[in-house]
Amino acid sequence: MRLPILVLLGVAAVGSAWWWRSRGSGASEPEPLGTPTGVSEPARLGGDVPQDLLDILACPLDKQPVKRVGNYLVCQQCQRHYPIRDGIPVMLIDEALTPEQAAAAPS
């Protein structure tokens, strides 16, 4: 009865040793969840945004309407510039340019 248990422990030991060695040998690790695979270039600024979507979007900071100015959606109150990347408005406060940053950014 001890032989099957010893065989099982031996297989587990060999498997864990193999895993540990392959992990430390520079073998590529799987990509973390949520990481895009095959992305070769960053998203381009601009693109077409449907008018019906523009009509309902609002600034996430102060909930005021936004209007399109070039490749950005600009809040009419706080003047933050939210980028449009590949036709998708990025309405994240952390991604927005402040009025000062937008004035200093090249056109």
C-alpha positions as CSV (number, residue, x, y, z in Angstrom):
1,M,0.0,0.0,0.0
2,R,3.0,2.3,0.5
3,L,4.2,2.0,-3.0
4,P,1.4,4.0,-4.7
5,I,1.8,6.8,-2.2
6,L,5.5,6.9,-2.8
7,V,5.0,6.9,-6.6
8,L,2.5,9.8,-6.3
9,L,4.9,11.8,-4.1
10,G,7.7,11.1,-6.5
11,V,5.7,12.3,-9.5
12,A,4.6,15.4,-7.6
13,A,8.3,16.2,-6.6
14,V,9.5,15.8,-10.2
15,G,6.7,17.9,-11.5
16,S,7.3,20.7,-9.1
17,A,11.1,20.6,-9.7
18,W,10.4,20.8,-13.5
19,W,8.0,23.7,-13.0
20,W,10.5,25.6,-10.8
21,R,13.4,25.1,-13.2
22,S,11.3,26.2,-16.2
23,R,10.2,29.3,-14.3
24,G,13.7,30.4,-13.5
25,S,15.2,29.6,-16.9
26,G,13.8,32.7,-18.5
27,A,10.9,30.9,-20.1
28,S,8.1,33.4,-20.9
29,E,5.4,33.7,-18.3
30,P,1.8,34.0,-19.3
31,E,0.5,37.5,-19.8
32,P,-1.5,38.8,-16.8
33,L,-5.3,39.0,-17.3
34,G,-6.4,42.2,-19.0
35,T,-3.2,42.7,-20.9
36,P,-3.8,43.0,-24.6
37,T,-1.9,40.6,-26.7
38,G,-0.6,41.3,-30.2
39,V,-0.7,45.1,-29.7
40,S,2.0,46.5,-32.0
41,E,1.2,50.2,-31.9
42,P,-0.4,52.6,-29.5
43,A,-3.9,53.8,-30.2
44,R,-4.1,56.8,-32.5
45,L,-5.6,60.1,-31.3
46,G,-8.8,61.0,-33.1
47,G,-11.4,59.0,-35.1
48,D,-15.1,59.1,-35.8
49,V,-17.4,59.3,-32.8
50,P,-21.2,59.0,-33.5
51,Q,-23.1,62.2,-32.8
52,D,-25.7,60.4,-30.7
53,L,-22.9,59.3,-28.4
54,L,-21.5,62.8,-28.2
55,D,-24.9,64.1,-27.3
56,I,-25.1,62.0,-24.1
57,L,-21.5,62.2,-22.9
58,A,-20.6,64.4,-19.9
59,C,-17.5,65.3,-17.9
60,P,-17.0,62.7,-15.2
61,L,-15.6,65.4,-12.9
62,D,-18.4,67.9,-12.8
63,K,-21.1,66.3,-15.0
64,Q,-21.2,69.1,-17.5
65,P,-21.6,68.7,-21.2
66,V,-18.6,68.2,-23.4
67,K,-18.0,69.4,-27.0
68,R,-15.6,68.1,-29.6
69,V,-12.5,70.2,-30.3
70,G,-10.2,68.4,-32.7
71,N,-9.2,65.1,-31.2
72,Y,-10.5,65.9,-27.7
73,L,-13.8,66.3,-25.9
74,V,-13.6,69.5,-23.9
75,C,-15.7,70.1,-20.8
76,Q,-17.6,73.4,-21.0
77,Q,-17.0,74.1,-17.3
78,C,-13.6,72.8,-16.1
79,Q,-12.1,72.8,-19.6
80,R,-10.5,69.4,-19.2
81,H,-9.6,67.7,-22.5
82,Y,-10.6,64.1,-22.8
83,P,-8.8,62.3,-25.6
84,I,-10.5,60.4,-28.4
85,R,-8.4,57.3,-29.3
86,D,-9.3,55.3,-32.4
87,G,-12.8,56.8,-32.3
88,I,-13.4,55.9,-28.6
89,P,-13.8,58.8,-26.1
90,V,-11.6,58.1,-23.1
91,M,-13.7,59.7,-20.3
92,L,-11.3,59.1,-17.4
93,I,-10.2,61.9,-15.2
94,D,-6.7,60.6,-15.0
95,E,-6.4,60.5,-18.8
96,A,-7.7,64.1,-19.3
97,L,-5.5,67.0,-19.9
98,T,-5.9,70.0,-17.7
99,P,-6.4,73.4,-19.4
100,E,-2.7,74.2,-18.7
101,Q,-1.5,70.9,-20.1
102,A,-3.8,71.3,-23.2
103,A,-2.4,74.8,-23.8
104,A,1.2,73.5,-23.6
105,A,0.6,70.4,-25.8
106,P,1.5,70.6,-29.5
107,S,-1.5,70.7,-31.8
